[in-house]
Amino acid sequence: MKITILGCGFGTALAVLWNKAGHTVTAWSNSQSEIDDILRCGEHKRLLPGVAVSNKISFTSDISCINGADILVFAIPSPYVREVAKKAAAVVDKNTVILNVGKGFEESSRKRLSQVISEEIPDNRLAVMAGPCHAEEVGRGIPTTVVMSSQDMSVTEYLQEELQTGTFRIYGNDDVAGCEIAAALKNIIALSCGVVEGMKLGDNTTAALMTRGLAEMTRLGAAMGANWETFTGLAGVGDLIVTCTSKHSRNHRAGILIGEGMTAADAVANVGTVEGYNCCKIAYRLADTYMVRTPIIDELYRVCYDNVPPAESIKRLMTRPQTHEREPFWNR
């Protein structure tokens, strides 16, 4: 297949993966200096050190590289998805299948990224991918499993058939909203887990945050129209575990810095792209819109944007009124 990937972060790892599987791969970046560094070093030293990038992979800053692609992959940070989609719309073929692997929401509209792409490129078939797939391990060919979702199951099956490899297993799912919402919200919980690690708190605290964070993710996702069962799968629990515990997680690393006393804004500037930081603000507002209780998200919002000390937020979480563990959606 002819695959064009927009974005050279996670996109580079996917380019390496699918090039090894025999596909013709082109990777696009709007930064010529990023491309020059990759070509000069034979690897993406800043994001994927040690992952060899074959000279069979083409790199370009010319958006016209999209033309003629069988599959177009969006691996773009959430704030820039609409801007890139507008550029892509002018050159993409109608028969090209679009796959979004980015995770987050558009801040201004609070829309899912596939919704943003569909608004700018309305005539193309589209799918999303989620699950535990850190770029550092995907690029090295370490086995992982992800989930692919489209409103058209024939698109899901097509992408499963073409993109699955011996180290990259793909499951199907028909809940596009659930996969995207889970993939976005888990970054918030990962940021929270990093905070408690930075505070030198225990494994019990982390486990509690992950478990109750999953309840909040599911509650908000169900209110937004997702199937709650999706949150028990790869897009939910699977991605939550890896992002909350892995050294590769930028959300987790930024959280550690916050827990150690750094302001959230400085921590993000130190680490780079931290989707959980922006997503926390969006989820805080979505929870209000959908009238959903999200105490962990609420407290992280206060830590990140109101400069509330993390210890104060933990105290508030621990002294909330008693509630029942099982939420209403479990019985729907």
N, C-alpha and C positions, 0 to 999 in steps of 0.2 A: 504494500500500500504506500501511497504518497502521503506522508503526515507532515503538517506544518504546526509548529508549537510556538505560541506567542508567550514570551517570558523566558528568561534564561536562569531563573533560580531553580525551583522544582522542575521547571521545563527542561533544564540541562540533564537532570537525572533521568527523566522520561525519554529524552532524546537518546541517551546512552543505552537505556533498556531496550527501546524499540529498534534502534540501529542494530544491536546485537541479534535481534530476532529476525533481521533480514529486510526491514522496511526502509524506504527512502525517506530520510528525516531532514527537515530544515527547521532551524530554531531562529526566532526573531527577537531582537531587543531594540528598544528605542535609544539605547546607549551604545554608540560605536566604540567607546573606550572599553566597555565590558566585553564586547565581542573581540576586540584586539587583544585583550588580556587572555581570554580563553584560547585564541588561536596561537598566541605566542608561547603560552605555558603548557598547552595540551591538557589543561584542566581548569576548572573554575576555582582558583585558589582561595577566594574569599568565602564561598559558600559550600564548595564540595572539594576540599583539599584531598588529594590522593585518589580521586576518581578520574581515570584516564578518559579523555574525550577523543574519540576516533576522528581522523581527518576525513572520514566518509560522511560525517555530519556537516551539513552546510549551515553557516551562521551569517545572518544579514540584518541590516537595519532598514531594509527596503520592504515596506508593507505589501508590495505587489507579489511577494513570494507566496502569498496565500492562494493566488490564482492557480487553479488546476489541482488543488489538494483534495484527496479523498476524505481525509479527516483533519479538521482544524481544532487544535487544543488551546483553550484559554487557560494559561497558568499565570494569571496577572493578579497582583494584590488588589483587594477590593476597591480602594479609592480610585483606581485607574481603569476599571473594567469598562465603564461607559465610554470613556475617551477612546480607548483602543477599539472597542466594538464599532464606534462611528467610523473610524478609519478602515476597519476591516470590511464594513458593509459595502464600500465602494468597489471592492475587488473580489469578493468571495463569490464562488460559483454557487448556483442554486442547489446543485446536487451534493455539495460538500456537507458532511455530517459534522456538527459542532459538538465538542465535548468540553465542558467546564470542569476544571479540577481545583479552581480557587475556592477559598472558604471565607465567608463573611457576608455582610449586607452592605448595600449602598447607604451611606449615612443620611443623605438628604431625603431620600424617598423611603428608607427602611425596607427596600425590596430585596428579595433574594437575587443572587448574581445571575442565575439563569433567566429570571424575569427581565433584568436589565439588558442582557444580551438579546433576548427575544424581541424586546422593544426596538432595538437598533437593527437587528437582522431578523426580521419576522418570517421570512419564507423558508428558512432552513430547518431541517430536523436537528433536535438538540438533546443532549443527555448530560448528566452530571456524574462525577465520580467522587467517592468518599471512602474513608476507612483509614486504618493505621498504615501510613506509607511515608515515613520520613525520607526526604530526598537522599540523605547520606547513606541510607541502607538500600533504597531502590537502585541508586546508581552503582552500588557494589554487587547487585544481584543477590542480595539476601532475601530469602523467601518471605513474601507477605501476601495477604488477601485483601481485596477491596470490594466495594459494591458499586455497580453501575445502575443508573436509574434514568428512565425516560418515560414520557407519557405514551410513547409508542414502543411496545415491547419488541417489535421487529428491529428497532434501532438498538435497544439494549443487547439483543442477541447478536446483531451484526458486530457491535463493538467487543462483546465477549469473545467472539470467534476470531476477530482480527488482532486484538490487543493483548490477549492472554498469552503468557509465556511460561516456561518451566519454573520461573521464580516469582511470577506475578499472576496469582489466581484471581479471577473476577467472578463475583456472584451477581445475580440480577435482583432488582427490586423495582416495584412499580410506584413507590412513594417518593416522588421527586422532592416535594416540600420537606418531608421528614429527613431525607438524606442531607439536604442543604442546611436545614435548621440545626440538626444535630452537629454537623461539621463546623458550623459557625459558633454555636454556644459552648461547645467543649473547650474552646480556647479561653473562655472566661474562667472556667473551673480550673484549667491548667495554670492560669496566671495566679489564681487564688492559692493553689497548692504550692506554687513556688514561693509565695509570700510566707506561708507557714514554715516552709523549709528554711527560708532565710532567717526566720525568727528562732530557729533551732527548736521547734516544737516536734512532737513525736509522730510515729507512724500511725497511731490511733487517730490523730488529728487529720492527717492526710486522707486516710481511709474514710473518715466521716465526711470530709469535704467532697470527695469523689462520689460517695453514695448519695448524699443529700443533694449534691450538685446535679447528679443524673436525674433525681426526682424533679428538680426545677426545670431542667432542659426538657423533660418529657411533658411536664405540665404546660409550659409555655408553647411547646411544639404542637401539642394536641389542641390547644386553644386557637392556634393559627392554622388548623386544618390538617395537620400531619397525623399519620397513623402511629399511635404510641408504641407499637411493637417494633417499629424501625429503630427506636432508641435502645432496644435490647440487643441490636446487631452490630455489625462492623462500623457503621457510620456513627453509632452512639457509643456503646460500651467499648468497642474495639479502639476507636480513635481516642476516646476519653482516657483509657488506661495509658496508652503510649504517650500522649501529649502531657499528661500529668506527671509522668515518672521519668521521662527520657532526658538524657543530657543533650540530645539534639533539639529539644523543644525550645524555641525562642521565647514562647510565652512563659514557660517554666523558668528559664534563665532570668528573664526580666522580673518575674515575681520574686525570685531569690534576692535580687538587688533591692527591691522595695522592702522586703522583710528585714534586710540588713540596715535599712534607714534611708535609702536613696528615695527621692521623690519619684512618682510614677513617670512623669514627663522625662526626667533625666535617665531613668532606667530604660525607657523606650529608645531614647536617643543613643544610649550606649549599645543596645543590642541590635537595633535595626527594625525590620518589619515585625511588629507584635500585634497580630490581628485581634487578640483578646482585649487589648486596650481600647481600641475604637469600638469593637463589638459590644463591650460592656455598656457603653453609653447608649448604643442603639437598643440593646436588649432591655435596659432599664426603662426606656420609653415604650418599647413594645409591651412590656409587662403591665405598664400603666394603661395602655390603650386596650389591652385584652383583659384587664382586671384579674391578673394572675399573681399569686404570691410568689416572690422570688427573693427571699431574705439574703442569700449568699450573693447573688448578683447585685442587690441593693447595697450591701455593705462594701463590696469591691468598688462599686461606683463611687461611694463616699471616700474610700481610700485614694482612688485614682484622681478624682476631680474636685473633692472638697478638702483634700489633705488631712483626712481623719487618720489618726494613728491606727495601724492594724490591730494593736492590742485592744483598743477601744471597740473596734468592730467585732472582734472575737468575743469580747465580753457581752456585747449586745446579742450576738447570735446564741450564746450559751444560756442567756437569761430570758429568752423569748417565752411567751406562754406555751404550755404543753399542748401538743397536737398529736393526732393519730398518724402512724407511719404511712399507711396505705392511703393513696390519693384517690379521689372519685373516678379518674379515668381508668383505673385498673378494672373497674367493674362495668365499663360501658360495653 
